[in-house]
Amino acid sequence: MILQGVPSVLGAVMLPPSAPRFTRPLQQQAPLQTGAARPGPPRSVLLVFNPSSGTCGAKAAAERVKERLQAAGARVEDFETKYVGHARQVMDAVRPDHDAVVVVGGDGTLHEVVNGLHGTDMPVAIVPAGTGNGLATSLMKADARNSSKGQSEDGVDWAVRQMVCGSVVKIDRVDVAAGRRRFDGAGLVYFGLCADVDIVAEPLRFLGSLRFDVAAICQLLKLKAMGPTSIEAVLADGSTKSLSGPFLAIYVGNSQYWTDKMRAVPGAVLDDGLMELLLIKVTCRTELLRGFLLLESGAHMADRSSCECIEILKVRSASFTFWDSANRKPASGFFNVDGEIFRHEGYVRIGCHYQAQPVFAGSTL
């Protein structure tokens, strides 16, 4: 059976379907006006960087950001994180005179900062320096297609330009409830294989973002399904839909990109009040491998074989119950929010908070 599927897998590499047309990750909204999250270039900045992010280039990137902002007339206080959760604690240092927070790191560092701000209207600048950088990539790709500068900019250039221009937009924030614990997500939530990949890939940081591809293929070949799963989803039109597993993996979020290269959810929009619910169903290894190979460009959306194992819905919220197949009781487990691993006791609810997070983005000047 595996050999029979080889032509399909090779076809995904040699003659892949066309990628879908570009969907702008941000709606056509103007930068925020006076009274909505401090317009204009920031003058007092709190800069947080994680030296362990990605391939450990965050410290050098933070120094570049600091120099550029100081040259533009801003006062910059920088903090280096020392341990998991430190960035969240650093947010206690935010003062009323701060105009912005700059995050230099990966999706996990951004997650800590967003939660440390406790829903305040402080705009955040994102400098991608991790190995995932899904949210930052979605924002950067939106600007690159509307700016001659964007195509050649690196993360530091792009982020500093947004801040100097004072360009702030509001994107949706993901609200996560796992039992009595509630927290915010920057935009990416994973269950099953997608959550496992982050754990398996941790020792492979020296490979950069390629570590996720290597880990994903290893996990796909294992074909280890999640336990029985029930989903109650509220769709875009307000109607509800019930789904049941088993599934191999589940994603909920509003970022088109999972990494700086993988455009897995081409139709996602960051500020429309909706999330994408992506389900990877259990099927044969060759179909799954073909679908995975097409995820990078988003070409799986136009591939009939991939659509058999990958389903995507636009939702306002989704509630998940994970069952223990032996006794039909909710089963505890782990899931991934913005690269951070959390435990659940069998129930997780994910909602979308419409345009709740101000970020520096949107400038094409």
ABEGO torsion letter per residue (X at the ends): XAAAAAAAAAAAAABBBBBBBBBBABBBBBBBBBGBGGBEBBABBBBBBBAABEAGAAAAAAAAAAAAAAAAGBBBBBBBBABBGAAAAAAAABBAABABBBBBEBAAAAAAAAAAAGGBABBBBBBBABAAGAAAAAAAAAAAAABAAAAABBAAAAAAAAAAAGBBBBBBBBBBBBEABBBBBAGBBBBEAAAAAAAAAAAAAAAEAAAAAAAAAAAAAAGBBBBBBBBBBBBAAGBBBBBBOBBABBBBEABABABAABBABAABBAAAGBBBBBBBBBBBAAAAAAAAAAAAAGAAAABAAAAAABBBBBBABBBBBBBBAAAGBBBBBBBBBGGBBBBBAGBBBBBBBBGABBBBBGBAX
